[in-house]
Amino acid sequence: MDSGSTISDSNIDSELFTMNADMEVIDPESQVELEEKTRLINQVLELQHTLEDFVSSLHEVLSLSVLLQQLNTCQRTIKCTAEKGGGEGK
């Protein structure tokens, strides 16, 4: 194209091209690439949120596990104390 020509002056089929947000002409291959990149970015963001949810759940499970270990220790201590106290009274 020379400097005086416009898109409408050219032989470009307008149905094969789209405009991006900056009003630039995007050819079909670039449009497909852009859509694929957008899809991949959205997929990565979804996976990131899934990972964050998983990590949060894992932290909750670990906290509960520590709590249960502490309760089991207390229960064993109480049981041992009760057995020693019950054996001396007999």
Residue, then its C-alpha position, 0 to 999 in steps of 0.5 A: m500500500d502506498s501512503g495515500s491508500t486505505i484499507s478500503d482501497s485495497n483488495i483485502d476481504s474485510e470478512l477475513f480481518t478483525m479490529n483489535a481494541d487499538m483499532e488495528v487490523i488483525d489477520p485471521e492467523s493472528q486472531v487465532e493465536l490471540e484467542e489461543k493465548t487468551r484461552l491459555i492465560n485463563q486456563v493458567l489462572e484457573l489452575q492457579h486458583t485451584l492450587e491456592d484452594f488445594v494449599s488452603s485445604l492442605h493447611e487445614v488438614l495439617s492443622l487438624s492432624v496436629l490437633l488430633q495428635q495432641l488430643n491423642t497424647c493427652q488421652r494416653t497421658i490421662k489413661c496412664t495416670a488413671e491406670k496408675g491411680g486405680g492400681e494403687g487403690k486395690 
